[in-house]
Amino acid sequence: MTTSMITARETANHALRRRVKSTFLPLGALATVLLVSWLIVTFIPSFSGVPLGHDNPYPKGARALAQVLSSRGVDVTPASNIDGVQANSTPGTTLLVTSTDNLNEATTRSLVTSGADLVFLAPSRDTLETLGLGIDYAGGFSADGPTAAECVLDAAQNAREIISQGTSLTVSPERESDAYTTCFPSAFGHHLIQLDTGSTLVSVLDDAYMFSNENITKAGHASLALNLLGGHEDLVWFVPEGPDPDTLLADGEPDLPQRFSIAAVMLLIAGGLAVLAAMRRLGPVASEQLPVVVRASETTRGRGRLYRLAHAHGRAGRTMQAATAAACARHLGIQRSASRDALVSAVARASGRPDLEVYDLLFHNTARSDHELVQLAARLKSLESEIKDVP
């Protein structure tokens, strides 16, 4: 009796261990994955994919430049609307405008009255006209490779040379004066023009992505950026927002937040664990020697039951008609490649039935219910019996 009691207790413990392994361990793993996902989503800092954004680490972003400026003691303040610009732009600060596509005339004029030194990256022609700086695009693209400074501007001299993909800038002939400093000449104009208004400095570059992560290390771009943007302790990084701002990780690749991507991966892992847990509960895979021999009658009955469950009377009728037609052709010595008309004529002559009746019976199925299907089967069996009786 003691032995049987111990055996029963051991059996119960074994069953409990199996239940823990098959149920609680997968659930614990799933809970761990969900917890890790929550921690990642909560504590990993997010960043944008906005072109030339100060927190965008992708090729079209500018986080590398923003971080270097911060390490040199420059306080970088991001702004996405004119309210943020006006609240932080004062005399003795630098205002970087990365794009002017979403700026109206009133907003554009307010930038000049902020009192900050301005740096525009490839502003639109309408923006230059609204600002009234006397600066315009030369209208020609010159792939000259590295371009030397050739000016007295310290920022340009320190950079020595740049590689610009812009269309060059020019000063209106009627506005030319010593207030303008033109640097990095091309075949059509200059890649950088700086205007000293007396109270502020306005610098205009013809290439928007010269300071991007993928280009900042080329030629003297980094030196030019640090000198133009690091002249004051405070820098306002203005990326104007629009009704549907573009976000890019790379050319043509839409941005997805990093936290979303990590969470999606974690959810996929959790789903995989859940599938594995469900598979374990089904038990081990049963092996069976192949091939398996199944009686033809069993497969026929099984297919018939499937047709009946699906109410596929038409499909079942066509199957019986095809089988009868094949049996008649085989008995009469008609090749499988023969046409329907040839088969119908041969069957009609052998059975003594009209051609139209034979055609309707073999190829025109009107069974729409179990009763009609039984009637069709009886008629087909009768026809096949008549053919088989033919010597």
N, C-alpha and C positions, 0 to 999 in steps of 0.2 A: 504493500500500500504506500509506503514511504517513497518507493521508487516511482510509482505512478504519479504521486503528488509532485515530486521534484520535476518529473518530466513535463507535467502539465504547466508548472510554473515557468520552466525554461521555455516551453513553447509559447506561453503568453509573452514572456520577455522578448523572445525573438520576433514575434509578431509586432510588438510595440516598437522595437528598433527599426524594423522594416517600414513601419508607418512613419516614424520620425524621418528616416532617410528619404522616403518617397514624397513626403508632404511638407514637413516643416523646414527641411534644409533648402529646398528650392524657394519656398516662401521667404526664408531668411535672406537668401541671396538676392531675391527680387527687392526686398525692402532695403538691403544695403545699396543696391544700384540706384534706387529711387532717392535714397538719402544723399548719396554722392552727387547725383544730378542736381538736387536742390542746392547743395553747398556750392557747386560750380556756378549755377545760374545766379546765386545770391552774391557770391564774393568775388568772382572773376570780373574785373572791370570791362565794361563794354566800350566799343569805339565805333566810329562812323565810317562809312565808305564814301563820304562826300569828297569830290575832287578838290585837292589842295587843302583839305581839312587838317587842322593842327593835330588831330588825334587819329588820322587815317594812316595805318602802317603799310598800305598797299602801294603798288608802283605809282599810281596817280595821286596819292596823298602826299602830305608834307610833314609827317610827324617827326622825321629825322631832324629837319631844320628847327622845328619848334623845341625839341628836347635839347639840342645843342645851345640854342638861345637861352633856354631856362638854366642850363648848367653854367652859363656865363653871367648869370645874375639879372637877366632880362625877365620881367614879369609879363608873361604872355596871357592876355585876356581874350577869350573867344567871344565873338559877337555874331549874331545871325540876323539882326534887324537894326534899323536906324536908332531905336531907343537904346539898345545896348551900346551902340557906337557913341551917341551923344553923352551917355552917362559916364563913359570911360575915356573919351578923347578930349584932351585939354592941351594947351600949349606946353611943350616939353615932353610930349608923347609921340609915338609913331603909329600911324594907322595904315595897315596893309589891307588892300582891297583885292581879293583873289579873283573876283568875277564881277561884271557889271550887267550881266544879262537880265537880271531881275530887278534892276533899279529904274525908278521913274525919274523924271526931270527934277522934281522937288527934292527927292532923296539925294540925287547926285549933287545938286547945288549945296545941300546942307553939309556934305562932306568937306567942302572947301572952307566953310565957316566954322569948322570944329576947332581950328587953331592948331591941329596936330600936323606934323610932317607926313605927307601922303606918299604911298608907294602903290602904283597901279600895275597889275599884271595883265597885259594885253587887253586894255579896256576897249569897248566897242567904239566905232567911229561916231555913233550918236552921243556916247558919253563924252568923248573928247570935244565934240561940238557944243554940248551943253555946258561943260566946264569953261569953255572959252579960253583955253590955255595957249592957243596958237600952235598946237601940236596936232598933226594928222598922220595918217599912214601914207607911206610913199607909194604903196600899191604894187610892189614887186618883190618876189621871193628870190633870195640869193643863197644857194647852198655853197657858201664859201669855206665851210669847215671852221676851224678856230679863227676867231676875229680878235685882233689886238685892241687894247683900250684906246690909245692915241688921243688922250684928253688929260686934263689937269685934275679931274675928280679923284680924290684919294681912294674911294671905294673901288673905282675902276682900275686905277693903277695897281692897287694891291691884288686885284683879281688877275691882272695881266691880259687874260684872254677868256672868251666865252664861246660857246657853240649855240647859236640861236636858230630856232625853226620859225621865227616870225617873219613878217613881211616888211620890216623896217619902218622907221618913223622919220618925220621931217618937220622942220619948223616953217611956219608960213613966212614967205619972204617979207611981208609988211610988218612982221612981229620980231624979226631977228634983232637980237641985242646981246649985250654981255650977260644978261640974266639967264640965258640958256647955255647949258653945257651939254654938248653932244659927244657921245662915246661909242666905241665899237662900230666904226663905219663899215657899211656894206656897199654893194654896187649901186644901191638905190637910195640909201639914206643912212640912218644910224639905228642900232638896236636899243640904245638907252639914251634918253634925254631927261635932264634934270633942270627944273625951273626954280629960280630963287625969287619968290614974290616979295621979299623984304621981311616978311614975318614968318613964312613957312617955306619948306622945300617940298616940291612936287616932283617925284621921280616916276617915269613911265617906261616900262619894259615892253617889248613887242612879243615876247614869248611867255605864255601863261605857265607852261610847265617846266621852265628852266630851274625852278626851285623844288620840283617834285622829288620824291624819294628815288626815282629811277634816274634822275638827271643831276641831282645835287652834287654828286662826287665827280662830275665831268669838268674838265678844264678848271676855270677859276670860279665856278658857280657858287661854291660854298663860301669863299671869301667875299664875293660880291654881296651875297645874301646877308652875311653876318654884319657887314659894314653898313648896308642900307637899312637893315631892320634893327640893328643893335646899337644905333646911335644914342638912344635914350633908355632909361631904365624900364619904361613901360611901353609895351607893344600891344595894340588892339588888333586882333586877327579877325578881320571881317569877311565872312563867307555868307553873302546874301542868300536868304532863303526864298524859295519860290512856291507857287501853288502845288507843284509836284517836282521837288528837287531831284536831280539825277544823282544816283549813287553808283560808283564804279569801284570794283576790286581791281580790275584790269580792263583792257579794251573790250567792250561789249559784254562784260561779265557782271551781272547784277549783284549787289551787295546783300549778304545775309548776316545778321548779327552773330558774333562768335558764340555767344551763349546759346543761341538757338541751335546752331550746328552741333555743339557739344551735347545739349539736351537731347537732340534727335538721335545721336549716336548711342547715348545711354538708354534711350527708350528701345532702340533696336536690340541692344544687348539684353535688356529686361525681357523683351518679347521672345528672344531666343532661349533664355533660361526657362521661361514659362512653357515653351514648346517642349523643351527637354524634360521638364517635370511631368508634363502630360504623357510623354512617351514612356517614362519610367513606370507610371501607374498602369500602363497597359501590359506590363510584364515583358519577358524576353521574347525575341522573335522566334516563332516556331519554324523549324526546318522540315521540308518535305521533299522526298525524292521525285525528280522529274524524269521523263514526262509522266503526267497523270492521265490514266485511261478513264474516259467518261463515256458512258453509253450514249449512242446517238439519240435514243428516245428521251434520255434525261435532258439533253440540250434542247431538243425540240419542245418538250413540255416547258422547260424554263423560259425559252424565248416566247412561247405562246402566253405564258403567265405575264411576262413583261408587256407584251402587246395589249393584253386585256387590262392590266393596271393602267396603262397609258391611254386606253380607249383608242388604240391605233388600228381601227377596223380596216381602214384603207390600206395601210402598210401590210397588215396580215393577209388581206385579200390578194394584193399584188404578189406577195411571196408565194401563195398557193397557186396562183395563175402561172407564175414563172416556172414553178416546179412541174406543173401539169404539161405546159408547153414543151419543156425540155424532155419529159418522159415520152410524149407523143412523137417528137422529132427523132428521138433515139430509136423508138420502135419502128418508125417508118423509114429510117435510114436517111434522114434529112440532116445536112450539115448545119453546124451551129452558126455559120456565117450566112445562111440563107435568110431571105427577107421574110417579113411577116406575111406578106401575101402568098408567098410560096408555101409557107407552113400551113396557113389557113386553107388553101386549096387542097393540099394533100390530106389534111385531117378531115375536111368536108367530104372528099371522095371516099375515104376509108370508113367514115361513120355514117355517110348518107344524109348528113345534116346540111342545111343551107350555109353558104359561106358567111353570110351576115350573122347568123346565130353563133357560128364557131368563133368569129372575130370578137363578138360581144362577150362571149364566155371566157375567152383566153386573154383579152386585152382591155376590156371595158369593165372596170370594177365599180359597182354601185353600192357595195355593202357599207351601211352606216350604223349597224347595230349588231349585237351578238346573234340575233335571230337571222338576219340577212346573211351574216358571215357563215352560219351553219348551212343555210340553203345553198350558198355559193360553193361550199366544200362538197356538198352532196352532188351537185351538178357536175363539178369538175371530176369527181370520182367516177361518176357514171360515164362521162366522156372518155376518161382514161381507160376504163374497163372495155368500152366499145373498141377502142383502138387496139388494145392488147388481144382482143378476140379475132382481129383480122389476121389471116395467115400470112 
